[in-house]
Amino acid sequence: MLTTKAEKATSKLLIFPIGNLYAAVPLDEVIKVIPIPEIFQSGEKTLGMTYFEGSEVLVVDLHHEIFGSSGTSSQYLIVMRGDTQDFYG
């Protein structure tokens, strides 16, 4: 008798707070989590730039994008690599 066992596809997630919400990204897409570096941006903008291991990183302020103002308690930057192999965080 042949039996089959259904397998569940599972993915590990990195869960992090944004204000009073929680967001998640697939752990296999995360390159590294680093202490928040100096981020260069012009005024109260959603986008900024920093450097990671000698490469430019496009930084997206999700708190600003969702709530309209920058969060002040960010301690870490999640560095990921996009489809074009550019870093973002």
Biopython code that builds the backbone (N, CA, C, O; Angstrom):
import numpy as np
from Bio.PDB.StructureBuilder import StructureBuilder

atoms = [
    (1, "MET", "N", (0.838, -1.174, 0.000)),
    (1, "MET", "CA", (0.000, 0.000, 0.000)),
    (1, "MET", "C", (0.885, 1.241, 0.000)),
    (1, "MET", "O", (1.811, 1.362, 0.803)),
    (2, "LEU", "N", (0.589, 2.143, -0.899)),
    (2, "LEU", "CA", (1.357, 3.370, -1.032)),
    (2, "LEU", "C", (0.649, 4.495, -0.302)),
    (2, "LEU", "O", (-0.522, 4.769, -0.568)),
    (3, "THR", "N", (1.331, 5.137, 0.597)),
    (3, "THR", "CA", (0.743, 6.276, 1.305)),
    (3, "THR", "C", (1.584, 7.513, 1.033)),
    (3, "THR", "O", (2.800, 7.430, 0.859)),
    (4, "THR", "N", (0.939, 8.623, 0.999)),
    (4, "THR", "CA", (1.660, 9.886, 0.824)),
    (4, "THR", "C", (1.405, 10.772, 2.025)),
    (4, "THR", "O", (0.353, 10.717, 2.662)),
    (5, "LYS", "N", (2.354, 11.551, 2.299)),
    (5, "LYS", "CA", (2.259, 12.465, 3.439)),
    (5, "LYS", "C", (2.340, 13.894, 2.902)),
    (5, "LYS", "O", (3.304, 14.255, 2.227)),
    (6, "ALA", "N", (1.342, 14.689, 3.199)),
    (6, "ALA", "CA", (1.351, 16.087, 2.759)),
    (6, "ALA", "C", (2.385, 16.855, 3.558)),
    (6, "ALA", "O", (2.419, 16.799, 4.787)),
    (7, "GLU", "N", (3.222, 17.569, 2.836)),
    (7, "GLU", "CA", (4.233, 18.388, 3.496)),
    (7, "GLU", "C", (3.796, 19.841, 3.471)),
    (7, "GLU", "O", (3.288, 20.335, 2.464)),
    (8, "LYS", "N", (3.999, 20.513, 4.585)),
    (8, "LYS", "CA", (3.670, 21.932, 4.676)),
    (8, "LYS", "C", (4.900, 22.746, 4.305)),
    (8, "LYS", "O", (6.005, 22.497, 4.789)),
    (9, "ALA", "N", (4.682, 23.714, 3.444)),
    (9, "ALA", "CA", (5.757, 24.646, 3.122)),
    (9, "ALA", "C", (5.836, 25.673, 4.247)),
    (9, "ALA", "O", (4.850, 26.339, 4.565)),
    (10, "THR", "N", (6.993, 25.792, 4.830)),
    (10, "THR", "CA", (7.166, 26.756, 5.909)),
    (10, "THR", "C", (8.319, 27.697, 5.568)),
    (10, "THR", "O", (9.238, 27.344, 4.829)),
    (11, "SER", "N", (8.244, 28.863, 6.110)),
    (11, "SER", "CA", (9.278, 29.857, 5.894)),
    (11, "SER", "C", (9.572, 30.540, 7.220)),
    (11, "SER", "O", (8.654, 30.888, 7.962)),
    (12, "LYS", "N", (10.832, 30.728, 7.513)),
    (12, "LYS", "CA", (11.210, 31.455, 8.719)),
    (12, "LYS", "C", (11.144, 32.943, 8.422)),
    (12, "LYS", "O", (11.543, 33.393, 7.348)),
    (13, "LEU", "N", (10.636, 33.697, 9.383)),
    (13, "LEU", "CA", (10.446, 35.133, 9.211)),
    (13, "LEU", "C", (11.208, 35.915, 10.267)),
    (13, "LEU", "O", (11.366, 35.461, 11.401)),
    (14, "LEU", "N", (11.677, 37.089, 9.886)),
    (14, "LEU", "CA", (12.231, 38.048, 10.837)),
    (14, "LEU", "C", (11.116, 39.046, 11.106)),
    (14, "LEU", "O", (10.698, 39.775, 10.207)),
    (15, "ILE", "N", (10.639, 39.079, 12.334)),
    (15, "ILE", "CA", (9.525, 39.945, 12.722)),
    (15, "ILE", "C", (10.092, 41.135, 13.494)),
    (15, "ILE", "O", (10.943, 40.974, 14.368)),
    (16, "PHE", "N", (9.607, 42.331, 13.157)),
    (16, "PHE", "CA", (10.125, 43.530, 13.812)),
    (16, "PHE", "C", (9.004, 44.542, 13.989)),
    (16, "PHE", "O", (8.058, 44.569, 13.201)),
    (17, "PRO", "N", (9.107, 45.386, 15.032)),
    (17, "PRO", "CA", (8.057, 46.387, 15.263)),
    (17, "PRO", "C", (8.255, 47.638, 14.411)),
    (17, "PRO", "O", (9.379, 48.062, 14.142)),
    (18, "ILE", "N", (7.133, 48.211, 13.997)),
    (18, "ILE", "CA", (7.104, 49.535, 13.364)),
    (18, "ILE", "C", (5.994, 50.286, 14.079)),
    (18, "ILE", "O", (4.814, 50.064, 13.812)),
    (19, "GLY", "N", (6.373, 51.174, 14.984)),
    (19, "GLY", "CA", (5.364, 51.860, 15.804)),
    (19, "GLY", "C", (4.598, 50.829, 16.605)),
    (19, "GLY", "O", (5.200, 50.035, 17.328)),
    (20, "ASN", "N", (3.271, 50.830, 16.487)),
    (20, "ASN", "CA", (2.455, 49.874, 17.233)),
    (20, "ASN", "C", (2.067, 48.663, 16.369)),
    (20, "ASN", "O", (1.175, 47.898, 16.736)),
    (21, "LEU", "N", (2.733, 48.497, 15.233)),
    (21, "LEU", "CA", (2.487, 47.373, 14.330)),
    (21, "LEU", "C", (3.692, 46.443, 14.311)),
    (21, "LEU", "O", (4.757, 46.790, 14.820)),
    (22, "TYR", "N", (3.524, 45.266, 13.726)),
    (22, "TYR", "CA", (4.632, 44.352, 13.502)),
    (22, "TYR", "C", (4.674, 44.014, 12.016)),
    (22, "TYR", "O", (3.635, 43.827, 11.383)),
    (23, "ALA", "N", (5.876, 43.936, 11.469)),
    (23, "ALA", "CA", (6.084, 43.563, 10.076)),
    (23, "ALA", "C", (7.027, 42.365, 10.054)),
    (23, "ALA", "O", (7.692, 42.064, 11.045)),
    (24, "ALA", "N", (7.073, 41.688, 8.915)),
    (24, "ALA", "CA", (7.940, 40.520, 8.797)),
    (24, "ALA", "C", (8.524, 40.450, 7.391)),
    (24, "ALA", "O", (7.886, 40.840, 6.414)),
    (25, "VAL", "N", (9.745, 39.945, 7.315)),
    (25, "VAL", "CA", (10.385, 39.674, 6.033)),
    (25, "VAL", "C", (10.922, 38.248, 6.087)),
    (25, "VAL", "O", (11.307, 37.772, 7.155)),
    (26, "PRO", "N", (10.952, 37.563, 4.945)),
    (26, "PRO", "CA", (11.510, 36.208, 4.936)),
    (26, "PRO", "C", (12.976, 36.232, 5.364)),
    (26, "PRO", "O", (13.764, 37.033, 4.861)),
    (27, "LEU", "N", (13.327, 35.365, 6.277)),
    (27, "LEU", "CA", (14.677, 35.350, 6.831)),
    (27, "LEU", "C", (15.723, 35.037, 5.771)),
    (27, "LEU", "O", (16.849, 35.525, 5.862)),
    (28, "ASP", "N", (15.381, 34.242, 4.776)),
    (28, "ASP", "CA", (16.369, 33.910, 3.747)),
    (28, "ASP", "C", (16.678, 35.075, 2.809)),
    (28, "ASP", "O", (17.599, 34.977, 1.998)),
    (29, "GLU", "N", (15.930, 36.172, 2.902)),
    (29, "GLU", "CA", (16.219, 37.375, 2.108)),
    (29, "GLU", "C", (17.052, 38.396, 2.884)),
    (29, "GLU", "O", (17.499, 39.393, 2.315)),
    (30, "VAL", "N", (17.261, 38.152, 4.172)),
    (30, "VAL", "CA", (18.019, 39.074, 5.018)),
    (30, "VAL", "C", (19.509, 38.773, 4.881)),
    (30, "VAL", "O", (19.945, 37.641, 5.089)),
    (31, "ILE", "N", (20.282, 39.798, 4.530)),
    (31, "ILE", "CA", (21.736, 39.655, 4.446)),
    (31, "ILE", "C", (22.339, 39.763, 5.847)),
    (31, "ILE", "O", (23.127, 38.915, 6.267)),
    (32, "LYS", "N", (21.949, 40.833, 6.566)),
    (32, "LYS", "CA", (22.498, 41.063, 7.903)),
    (32, "LYS", "C", (21.651, 42.099, 8.627)),
    (32, "LYS", "O", (21.051, 42.969, 7.996)),
    (33, "VAL", "N", (21.604, 42.007, 9.938)),
    (33, "VAL", "CA", (20.980, 43.023, 10.786)),
    (33, "VAL", "C", (22.132, 43.739, 11.486)),
    (33, "VAL", "O", (22.934, 43.115, 12.180)),
    (34, "ILE", "N", (22.204, 45.068, 11.292)),
    (34, "ILE", "CA", (23.328, 45.833, 11.826)),
    (34, "ILE", "C", (22.819, 46.971, 12.710)),
    (34, "ILE", "O", (21.686, 47.424, 12.546)),
    (35, "PRO", "N", (23.659, 47.438, 13.654)),
    (35, "PRO", "CA", (23.272, 48.635, 14.412)),
    (35, "PRO", "C", (23.025, 49.780, 13.428)),
    (35, "PRO", "O", (23.700, 49.882, 12.403)),
    (36, "ILE", "N", (22.078, 50.620, 13.740)),
    (36, "ILE", "CA", (21.686, 51.686, 12.822)),
    (36, "ILE", "C", (22.902, 52.576, 12.521)),
    (36, "ILE", "O", (23.476, 53.161, 13.440)),
    (37, "PRO", "N", (23.296, 52.683, 11.256)),
    (37, "PRO", "CA", (24.429, 53.541, 10.889)),
    (37, "PRO", "C", (23.966, 54.971, 10.648)),
    (37, "PRO", "O", (22.783, 55.280, 10.793)),
    (38, "GLU", "N", (24.891, 55.833, 10.282)),
    (38, "GLU", "CA", (24.504, 57.186, 9.880)),
    (38, "GLU", "C", (23.771, 57.077, 8.552)),
    (38, "GLU", "O", (24.269, 56.462, 7.609)),
    (39, "ILE", "N", (22.583, 57.677, 8.481)),
    (39, "ILE", "CA", (21.779, 57.636, 7.266)),
    (39, "ILE", "C", (21.705, 59.046, 6.696)),
    (39, "ILE", "O", (21.345, 59.996, 7.393)),
    (40, "PHE", "N", (22.048, 59.163, 5.433)),
    (40, "PHE", "CA", (22.043, 60.459, 4.758)),
    (40, "PHE", "C", (20.715, 60.621, 4.030)),
    (40, "PHE", "O", (20.338, 59.794, 3.200)),
    (41, "GLN", "N", (20.011, 61.710, 4.361)),
    (41, "GLN", "CA", (18.761, 62.006, 3.682)),
    (41, "GLN", "C", (18.506, 63.499, 3.737)),
    (41, "GLN", "O", (19.091, 64.215, 4.550)),
    (42, "SER", "N", (17.644, 63.949, 2.881)),
    (42, "SER", "CA", (17.344, 65.367, 2.777)),
    (42, "SER", "C", (16.009, 65.652, 3.459)),
    (42, "SER", "O", (14.952, 65.300, 2.935)),
    (43, "GLY", "N", (16.058, 66.280, 4.608)),
    (43, "GLY", "CA", (14.840, 66.648, 5.327)),
    (43, "GLY", "C", (14.047, 65.447, 5.807)),
    (43, "GLY", "O", (14.616, 64.389, 6.078)),
    (44, "GLU", "N", (12.750, 65.606, 5.912)),
    (44, "GLU", "CA", (11.853, 64.543, 6.380)),
    (44, "GLU", "C", (11.398, 63.698, 5.204)),
    (44, "GLU", "O", (10.241, 63.770, 4.790)),
    (45, "LYS", "N", (12.288, 62.917, 4.680)),
    (45, "LYS", "CA", (11.989, 62.076, 3.521)),
    (45, "LYS", "C", (11.881, 60.617, 3.943)),
    (45, "LYS", "O", (12.423, 60.213, 4.971)),
    (46, "THR", "N", (11.174, 59.834, 3.136)),
    (46, "THR", "CA", (11.039, 58.401, 3.385)),
    (46, "THR", "C", (12.310, 57.656, 2.993)),
    (46, "THR", "O", (12.640, 56.639, 3.602)),
    (47, "LEU", "N", (13.030, 58.150, 1.976)),
    (47, "LEU", "CA", (14.214, 57.466, 1.478)),
    (47, "LEU", "C", (15.486, 58.137, 1.960)),
    (47, "LEU", "O", (15.549, 59.356, 2.117)),
    (48, "GLY", "N", (16.499, 57.312, 2.192)),
    (48, "GLY", "CA", (17.809, 57.800, 2.569)),
    (48, "GLY", "C", (18.859, 56.855, 2.021)),
    (48, "GLY", "O", (18.539, 55.926, 1.279)),
    (49, "MET", "N", (20.110, 57.087, 2.382)),
    (49, "MET", "CA", (21.192, 56.257, 1.905)),
    (49, "MET", "C", (22.225, 56.088, 3.001)),
    (49, "MET", "O", (22.468, 57.003, 3.788)),
    (50, "THR", "N", (22.834, 54.908, 3.047)),
    (50, "THR", "CA", (23.937, 54.654, 3.952)),
    (50, "THR", "C", (24.885, 53.700, 3.250)),
    (50, "THR", "O", (24.696, 53.385, 2.076)),
    (51, "TYR", "N", (25.905, 53.238, 3.964)),
    (51, "TYR", "CA", (26.876, 52.309, 3.397)),
    (51, "TYR", "C", (26.938, 51.050, 4.238)),
    (51, "TYR", "O", (26.849, 51.098, 5.465)),
    (52, "PHE", "N", (27.093, 49.914, 3.557)),
    (52, "PHE", "CA", (27.246, 48.609, 4.198)),
    (52, "PHE", "C", (28.326, 47.849, 3.447)),
    (52, "PHE", "O", (28.184, 47.560, 2.259)),
    (53, "GLU", "N", (29.402, 47.530, 4.147)),
    (53, "GLU", "CA", (30.527, 46.798, 3.560)),
    (53, "GLU", "C", (31.001, 47.425, 2.252)),
    (53, "GLU", "O", (31.291, 46.724, 1.283)),
    (54, "GLY", "N", (31.077, 48.765, 2.239)),
    (54, "GLY", "CA", (31.590, 49.490, 1.093)),
    (54, "GLY", "C", (30.601, 49.715, -0.039)),
    (54, "GLY", "O", (30.954, 50.317, -1.053)),
    (55, "SER", "N", (29.371, 49.244, 0.113)),
    (55, "SER", "CA", (28.357, 49.424, -0.929)),
    (55, "SER", "C", (27.257, 50.343, -0.439)),
    (55, "SER", "O", (26.971, 50.409, 0.756)),
    (56, "GLU", "N", (26.633, 51.062, -1.387)),
    (56, "GLU", "CA", (25.512, 51.923, -1.042)),
    (56, "GLU", "C", (24.286, 51.081, -0.690)),
    (56, "GLU", "O", (24.045, 50.028, -1.281)),
    (57, "VAL", "N", (23.524, 51.565, 0.281)),
    (57, "VAL", "CA", (22.284, 50.910, 0.697)),
    (57, "VAL", "C", (21.170, 51.943, 0.644)),
    (57, "VAL", "O", (21.259, 52.987, 1.290)),
    (58, "LEU", "N", (20.127, 51.661, -0.118)),
    (58, "LEU", "CA", (18.939, 52.504, -0.127)),
    (58, "LEU", "C", (18.141, 52.189, 1.133)),
    (58, "LEU", "O", (17.757, 51.040, 1.352)),
    (59, "VAL", "N", (17.887, 53.199, 1.962)),
    (59, "VAL", "CA", (17.183, 53.006, 3.225)),
    (59, "VAL", "C", (15.771, 53.556, 3.090)),
    (59, "VAL", "O", (15.573, 54.702, 2.689)),
    (60, "VAL", "N", (14.796, 52.722, 3.430)),
    (60, "VAL", "CA", (13.386, 53.113, 3.393)),
    (60, "VAL", "C", (12.905, 53.224, 4.835)),
    (60, "VAL", "O", (12.939, 52.247, 5.583)),
    (61, "ASP", "N", (12.460, 54.410, 5.222)),
    (61, "ASP", "CA", (11.931, 54.638, 6.570)),
    (61, "ASP", "C", (10.464, 54.200, 6.582)),
    (61, "ASP", "O", (9.573, 54.986, 6.258)),
    (62, "LEU", "N", (10.220, 52.945, 6.957)),
    (62, "LEU", "CA", (8.860, 52.414, 6.940)),
    (62, "LEU", "C", (7.948, 53.128, 7.928)),
    (62, "LEU", "O", (6.756, 53.289, 7.665)),
    (63, "HIS", "N", (8.496, 53.559, 9.066)),
    (63, "HIS", "CA", (7.693, 54.292, 10.042)),
    (63, "HIS", "C", (7.165, 55.577, 9.408)),
    (63, "HIS", "O", (5.989, 55.910, 9.556)),
    (64, "HIS", "N", (8.032, 56.294, 8.706)),
    (64, "HIS", "CA", (7.632, 57.535, 8.040)),
    (64, "HIS", "C", (6.620, 57.248, 6.938)),
    (64, "HIS", "O", (5.657, 57.997, 6.768)),
    (65, "GLU", "N", (6.830, 56.173, 6.194)),
    (65, "GLU", "CA", (5.923, 55.815, 5.091)),
    (65, "GLU", "C", (4.528, 55.467, 5.612)),
    (65, "GLU", "O", (3.528, 55.830, 4.993)),
    (66, "ILE", "N", (4.456, 54.773, 6.739)),
    (66, "ILE", "CA", (3.159, 54.334, 7.279)),
    (66, "ILE", "C", (2.488, 55.409, 8.121)),
    (66, "ILE", "O", (1.295, 55.669, 7.964)),
    (67, "PHE", "N", (3.251, 56.036, 9.018)),
    (67, "PHE", "CA", (2.671, 56.956, 9.996)),
    (67, "PHE", "C", (2.874, 58.438, 9.674)),
    (67, "PHE", "O", (2.291, 59.294, 10.338)),
    (68, "GLY", "N", (3.688, 58.750, 8.670)),
    (68, "GLY", "CA", (3.886, 60.144, 8.285)),
    (68, "GLY", "C", (4.971, 60.869, 9.054)),
    (68, "GLY", "O", (5.198, 62.055, 8.814)),
    (69, "SER", "N", (5.652, 60.194, 9.974)),
    (69, "SER", "CA", (6.764, 60.793, 10.706)),
    (69, "SER", "C", (7.784, 59.713, 11.028)),
    (69, "SER", "O", (7.440, 58.536, 11.140)),
    (70, "SER", "N", (9.040, 60.116, 11.176)),
    (70, "SER", "CA", (10.099, 59.151, 11.449)),
    (70, "SER", "C", (10.002, 58.639, 12.874)),
    (70, "SER", "O", (9.682, 59.384, 13.800)),
    (71, "GLY", "N", (10.282, 57.355, 13.031)),
    (71, "GLY", "CA", (10.350, 56.766, 14.369)),
    (71, "GLY", "C", (11.678, 57.124, 15.004)),
    (71, "GLY", "O", (12.685, 57.258, 14.308)),
    (72, "THR", "N", (11.688, 57.276, 16.294)),
    (72, "THR", "CA", (12.915, 57.693, 16.965)),
    (72, "THR", "C", (13.605, 56.545, 17.686)),
    (72, "THR", "O", (14.707, 56.727, 18.203)),
    (73, "SER", "N", (12.994, 55.375, 17.736)),
    (73, "SER", "CA", (13.556, 54.295, 18.534)),
    (73, "SER", "C", (14.247, 53.212, 17.713)),
    (73, "SER", "O", (14.563, 52.150, 18.250)),
    (74, "SER", "N", (14.489, 53.453, 16.427)),
    (74, "SER", "CA", (15.159, 52.444, 15.598)),
    (74, "SER", "C", (16.580, 52.238, 16.090)),
    (74, "SER", "O", (17.345, 53.193, 16.228)),
    (75, "GLN", "N", (16.929, 50.983, 16.355)),
    (75, "GLN", "CA", (18.273, 50.664, 16.811)),
    (75, "GLN", "C", (19.027, 49.824, 15.798)),
    (75, "GLN", "O", (20.254, 49.737, 15.854)),
    (76, "TYR", "N", (18.300, 49.200, 14.866)),
    (76, "TYR", "CA", (18.930, 48.302, 13.908)),
    (76, "TYR", "C", (18.414, 48.551, 12.506)),
    (76, "TYR", "O", (17.310, 49.061, 12.316)),
    (77, "LEU", "N", (19.231, 48.183, 11.520)),
    (77, "LEU", "CA", (18.868, 48.258, 10.114)),
    (77, "LEU", "C", (18.915, 46.844, 9.560)),
    (77, "LEU", "O", (19.910, 46.139, 9.728)),
    (78, "ILE", "N", (17.847, 46.430, 8.903)),
    (78, "ILE", "CA", (17.797, 45.120, 8.263)),
    (78, "ILE", "C", (18.284, 45.312, 6.836)),
    (78, "ILE", "O", (17.636, 45.996, 6.043)),
    (79, "VAL", "N", (19.426, 44.710, 6.505)),
    (79, "VAL", "CA", (20.003, 44.851, 5.173)),
    (79, "VAL", "C", (19.565, 43.655, 4.330)),
    (79, "VAL", "O", (19.742, 42.500, 4.717)),
    (80, "MET", "N", (18.989, 43.966, 3.168)),
    (80, "MET", "CA", (18.513, 42.937, 2.246)),
    (80, "MET", "C", (19.073, 43.241, 0.865)),
    (80, "MET", "O", (19.606, 44.325, 0.628)),
    (81, "ARG", "N", (18.947, 42.269, -0.055)),
    (81, "ARG", "CA", (19.410, 42.481, -1.430)),
    (81, "ARG", "C", (18.206, 42.363, -2.357)),
    (81, "ARG", "O", (17.450, 41.394, -2.296)),
    (82, "GLY", "N", (18.043, 43.374, -3.221)),
    (82, "GLY", "CA", (16.908, 43.391, -4.144)),
    (82, "GLY", "C", (17.150, 42.514, -5.362)),
    (82, "GLY", "O", (18.205, 41.893, -5.502)),
    (83, "ASP", "N", (16.162, 42.474, -6.233)),
    (83, "ASP", "CA", (16.243, 41.680, -7.457)),
    (83, "ASP", "C", (17.396, 42.118, -8.355)),
    (83, "ASP", "O", (17.945, 41.314, -9.108)),
    (84, "THR", "N", (17.762, 43.403, -8.271)),
    (84, "THR", "CA", (18.855, 43.927, -9.091)),
    (84, "THR", "C", (20.203, 43.782, -8.397)),
    (84, "THR", "O", (21.205, 44.328, -8.859)),
    (85, "GLN", "N", (20.229, 43.046, -7.284)),
    (85, "GLN", "CA", (21.423, 42.805, -6.485)),
    (85, "GLN", "C", (21.905, 44.034, -5.738)),
    (85, "GLN", "O", (23.005, 44.023, -5.185)),
    (86, "ASP", "N", (21.103, 45.097, -5.708)),
    (86, "ASP", "CA", (21.422, 46.281, -4.908)),
    (86, "ASP", "C", (20.945, 46.042, -3.480)),
    (86, "ASP", "O", (19.969, 45.331, -3.245)),
    (87, "PHE", "N", (21.660, 46.656, -2.528)),
    (87, "PHE", "CA", (21.264, 46.538, -1.126)),
    (87, "PHE", "C", (20.161, 47.540, -0.815)),
    (87, "PHE", "O", (20.137, 48.637, -1.373)),
    (88, "TYR", "N", (19.261, 47.167, 0.064)),
    (88, "TYR", "CA", (18.300, 48.103, 0.631)),
    (88, "TYR", "C", (18.045, 47.697, 2.068)),
    (88, "TYR", "O", (18.346, 46.570, 2.461)),
    (89, "GLY", "N", (17.489, 48.614, 2.861)),
    (89, "GLY", "CA", (17.274, 48.329, 4.275)),
    (89, "GLY", "C", (16.216, 49.214, 4.855)),
    (89, "GLY", "O", (15.906, 49.109, 6.042)),
]
sb = StructureBuilder()
sb.init_structure("model")
sb.init_model(0)
sb.init_chain("A")
sb.init_seg("    ")
for serial, (resi, resn, name, xyz) in enumerate(atoms, 1):
    if name == "N":
        sb.init_residue(resn, " ", resi, " ")
    sb.init_atom(name, np.array(xyz, "f"), 0.0, 1.0, " ", f" {name:<3s}", serial, name[0])
structure = sb.get_structure()
